[in-house]
């Protein structure tokens, strides 16, 4: 009898964790991507020492994480996600939960969550067909600035509209016949160390967007505002941006494009505006064979001569009375699907600055006015 009681107790102890696990699900996920490129950074138009032309590795977008969900009844569930950078080169590792990470509640009312997450402006940019967000084929730094992780009130956050935002409070509506609305606002954490009279007191990042997906059609419209992004003395200037993006699946060809309008009040009486667009196509030729095309146009910075939109790596060329401060990026690549989760590709990318433009390919460090940046890039990617 005693042996039977012991056996029942052991079985109950073992069953308890299993019952707890049955209440929630935990999943490990990740994305590993590596590209190797031979790139030319372009000589300065005015002469001088030419920059080094490197061959280098990048692993943009690589991450590993875990997420879980618990059913609470009544159609409501609690969920969490912790995603961390997985720089498999070993060059730029970041902290734990350094990518999209949050805790939230979802149900018939929609999805409410708090944490570090891509802003709605970024999540609604659906038209970057034929290109990547970052890396040598990346277009985000050209179209919208960023798109890295940013803190509230971070000095280098000016000029970065599409971003992964820390300290964000988010809400997504339910799906209404293919339409989902999104809203995000940050808390004002840095204000704890500022006086109420400070020009940058209560900085916020606010974003709203709507996405419609139905059949072969996807359309996204997004808006974002960096409040008090520029400040000096008593001056505090805001900046905002809106975009419209769309894609359409036409048989074996996916067509997409987007238009972006950026506007910054960078100093007292000084304003900078720029309009950008992207067009692309992805053709599934046959079986595992695919060809991607992309064309990105960065417009002239316009406004107060000498004024600069952005800061740090997000700074755009200063407004020039002669204009010609934009750039053009053209790219083509062949993509081979090794499986549903693994691919490899090889491609050519070419960025040509206008006379006074000073942009570069994603990953390069020098921006010479009027220079050309080009290169051949191979890569491999795997999702799990």
Steps between C-alpha positions, in 0.01 A plus 500: 500500500785736591674428167179586312470832685863587417443416133189721487690786663790472253261486204319808629825690542605417145159583357484848660767660277347332196160643588653843543671478163173396343360837603753693288725453199863604464671507163862555405541691172771674306634641179861457392626706207854558379621699201849534357571789266776649287418870506639822361440810713567756226771763475428859611384722214742778598805274499709395798564157649264228380326288765582134552290257297422221746371149487297452813238293681166622631219319682215755499169382641644187665326418828409222740221505752214331674132584530206353683126528541252404770127463438308689768148407395231705334709527184774696681867402521814634663819492293866594516801513272871550563716527186874565508754593236689199363810645339660174386808691384583571864553869426203690642309297759230687692317437824223259589156590358665763277257451211117479492412407858177566690224369724134541411136396502298419188145401424188618321592855607828488307858480627645718777871465580790688660873476435761541227331466159498615137286813474180492290668719236754221446252212517280658232783553246401208276629623166876444526471217252827378348712649780599434860462730798870502592836381370651558156155457341332708773288807425368609841788740575435671166120519514430570868817500709577236761372232534674384818395485864459845657431626851261783585679831452817343357706776337569294186128425462433820305436419135419135574131447429483126442636340816481239771388715791577443869249586776206476261133447582320337206152409384389312187131483410322175411504398134204665324467322165872518434562841664705542821569833669810557714596765756811553713623763746804507729523588866714801594763320708785755444283772654582363847840673468379830350341820623159595362661798324740281296447528125503121466278425799244229427636383167272244336487277197147454361395284206175384339435284193248289317557184295261331259570149368256314280592243237785624280472859632682654797488872584657683793475863608714623791571819695759578767607801708820552701398768747779735614756313290715814455577726793746776583447755773130590509436351153333162461407376152278211391522287187257268329460274201230310318512230235278293276615153393339230291573165338309281254552133414450461125543131429864411554603868532463716810504875434543757776586858577484775757509879533646676808472865605727626782483841671722628785514832693872479576561843654324829566381618158667204322313218327605202284277285278575202276283268290614146414357198319572135424384265221570128480408162358550139606462238226467132590636368171457126557547258788765637738617774261416865572616838369461823701525858372498825697527871428515759780503877449598742778384853422680829559499640853302825475440789738738728686840505330764338721245327727543126570231240565600226744799438724791259510465219247150621409616847387410586141695737272457866596256702292698644208394802293612312189293192587620157378517355852319174420604152388386198298536135603460219246524132589442160341554154645434135436344312793505120524261335748677199649189421707200681647725641772843529337618706203816630341550784253750702302445853376632836391421830669591852384439829682569820305499830686401824332769771491437608861355172629695308763319171565655153512410135480388339824806405702749740341651773715601778257265738319682707239296761313422388147654155546384164366479192722462160338575136556425132458344327801426134578291385795327214675201511732311253720188536713390264780 
